[in-house]
């Protein structure tokens, strides 16, 4: 019967070998590069975007109300 410690040892050796490959360094460098590039862009968070979207919707609704009121007042003035 195989010893469970044998599998743990093999797993640990495979993990150590993969960590030592250039792939881990490439991933780390790529993440750093992408993070730096995104920092240079003028991006907003999803939360900020949703807040601005809601504010715009309210402003558009208010504008529609004011336009309707203005049209009503202009119609009364003409009669």
N, C-alpha and C positions, 0 to 999 in steps of 0.2 A: 504494500500500500504506500502511496506517495505521501510525503510529509507536507502539511499545509505551509510550513515555514519555507519550503522549497519554492512554492508559487509566490509567496510574499517577497522572497529574495529576488526571484526572476523579475517580478513586477518592479521592484525598486531599482534594479539594474537597468531595465528598459527605460524607466522614467529618467534616470540619471543620464543615460546615453542620449535620449531625445533632448534633454535640456542642454546638453553640451554641443548640439549640432548648430550649424549656422542658421537654421530655420528659426530658432528662438531669437537670435540676434536680429534677424531680418524682420520678424514680427514686431519686436520691441522698437526698432528703428522706424519702421513704417508707421506704427502708432504715434510715435513722437513727431514724425513729419506731418502726419495728418492733423494732429492736435495743433501744431504750430500754424498750419495753413488755415484751419477753421478759425483760429484766434484772430487771424488777419482779416477775415471776412466780416462784413457788417451784418451779422446774423442776430436774430432775436429768438428767445425761447418760445416754445409752444404756448406756455402760459401767457406771456406778454402778447403774443399774436392773438390769442383768443380774447384777451381783454380789449385790445384795440378793435377787433372785429365787432365786439358787443357795443363799444362806444360809437363806432361808425353806424351800426344799425340803429341805435337810438337817435343819433344826429339826423340820419336820413328820415326816420319816422317823424321827428320834430319838424324837419324842413317841409315834409309833405303836409303836416298840419298847418304850418304857417302859410304855405302857398294856398291851401284851401281857404283859410281865413281871409287872406289878402284878396283872393278872387271873389269871395262873398262880399267883402267890404266894397270892392270896386263895382260889383253888380248893384249894390244898394245905392251907391253914389250916382250911378248912371240913371237910375229911375227916379 
